[in-house]
C-alpha cells in the first residue's frame, strides 16, 4: 500500500470521505487558488525586497498601510475561496454546457484563451472605472496614495458579489473551458502584481508597446486629470492602444496616486464599503425610480438633476480634477 493509499484509508475510515468527494470538485474548479497559494510567498519576498529599498521614503512606503494592503488581499482571497463555487461556478458550468463550439485544448486554443481572457479583463476593468456599481468594489484598489507591490494586494472582499466575473462568461459560452479561463486569469493577476512599483522605469520599447508595464500602470493609478481612466490593460497594453484609452507616462507630469475623493477612514470595513454607502445614499435621494437606479451603471462622477425652486432641474457639473476617482 502506497502512502497516498494509506492517507485515503485514514480518510475513508474517518467517515469524512463523502465530504471530501463533495468538496474536491469545487477545489479542482478553482485552480486559481492553488496558483495564488504558490505565488504568495513570492509576492511577500518581492514586496520585502522593495520595502528595503523605499522604506525611508514616506511618499513611497508606509509600513502600516503595507500591512493593511496585505490584510485587504487576504479578505479578498477568503471570500473568493468561500463563495466563488456557490455564485460564479454554476453560471460558468451552465454556459459551458450550452457552448457553441467544441474546442480541444492545444497550443492554438491556449493562445486564444490567453487573448480572450486579457480582452475580457480590459472591458471588465474599464467597466470597473466607468460604471459605478463596479467602481464601488474597485475603488479600494485605487485609494492608496502610494504605489508599491503591496498596493497590488489592496483588493475588495466584495468582488465576488459584485459580478465582475460575468465579463468572462462569453468565453465559456463559446467553448473555452472555465477551469482554464480561471487559470489564465490567475496567471494574469500574478503578472499584474509586478507592475505595481516605482522601482522599474521604462522597459525596452517593444515591451512598452505590447505589454502592460510598471510605467503604464503608474499612469493608471494616477489621479492627475490627464491620467484618470487610462491604461486598463491586464497583461497586454494593445487593447488600450486599439480603443483609445492609452496614455504614456510623462516625466514632466509626475503621477499623483490615489483617488480625488479619499476614503473617509482606513478601517478595513470602511475601505471595502464606503463607495457602496455613497452609491446607495445617492440612489435614495428623491426622484423617479428609473433615474435613481441609473446610478448603478452611470460613471462615478455622474449626478442626477435635482429640482430647483422654480421647478426646473439642473445637475452640478464636476470639473475634471474633481471627478470622484
PyMOL commands that set and color helices and strands:
alter all, ss='L'
color gray80, all
select helices_A, chain A and resi 3-14+17-29+31-54+63-87+89-97+107-130+132-142+149-152+159-162+164-174+178-193+205-210+214-220+238-243+268-284+289-296+320-322
alter helices_A, ss='H'
color red, helices_A
select strands_A, chain A and resi 306-307+313-314
alter strands_A, ss='S'
color yellow, strands_A
deselect
rebuild
show_as cartoon
